[in-house]
């Protein structure tokens, strides 16, 4: 049913339709948003999150600064 779905002519037609509907100014933003959405989808399925490695380790100076002082 879906054999030959991603042929080059189909992709060109899809790009032209997207260009007509979105216009040349919003097309890069739409592509960027689509790429970011796919990246987030892949990371949520794979269990890898970008913010996991950005958090400081417990007991470091960066986490002590954020803790409320009593």
C-alpha positions in Angstrom: 0.0 0.0 0.0 2.8 2.4 0.9 5.5 1.2 -1.5 7.4 4.0 -3.2 6.0 6.6 -0.8 9.1 8.6 -0.5 10.1 9.1 -4.1 12.0 12.3 -5.0 9.0 13.7 -7.0 6.7 13.2 -4.0 9.1 15.1 -1.7 9.4 17.9 -4.2 5.6 18.2 -4.5 5.3 18.2 -0.7 7.9 20.9 -0.4 6.1 23.1 -3.0 2.8 22.6 -1.2 4.4 23.6 2.1 6.0 26.6 0.5 2.6 27.7 -0.9 0.8 27.3 2.5 3.5 28.6 4.8 5.3 31.1 2.6 9.1 31.6 2.3 9.4 33.4 5.6 7.8 30.8 7.9 9.0 27.7 6.1 12.5 27.6 7.9 10.8 28.1 11.2 8.4 25.3 10.5 11.3 23.0 9.5 13.1 23.9 12.7 10.1 23.2 14.8 9.6 19.9 13.1 13.2 18.9 13.6 13.0 19.8 17.3 9.8 17.9 17.7 11.3 14.8 16.1 14.4 15.1 18.3 12.3 15.4 21.5 10.2 12.4 20.4 13.3 10.3 19.8 14.8 11.2 23.1 11.6 10.5 25.0 11.4 7.0 23.4 15.1 6.3 23.9 15.1 7.6 27.5 17.8 10.1 26.9 17.0 13.7 28.0 19.2 16.7 27.3 18.6 18.2 30.7 20.0 15.1 32.5 23.6 16.1 31.9 23.0 19.8 32.6 22.1 19.2 36.3 25.0 19.6 38.7 26.0 16.7 40.9 24.6 16.7 44.4 26.9 18.3 46.9 28.6 20.7 44.4 28.8 24.4 44.8 26.2 25.0 42.1 23.6 23.0 43.9 24.4 24.6 47.2 23.8 28.1 45.8 20.3 27.1 44.8 19.3 25.6 48.1 17.3 27.9 50.4 19.1 29.1 53.4 17.3 28.9 56.7 
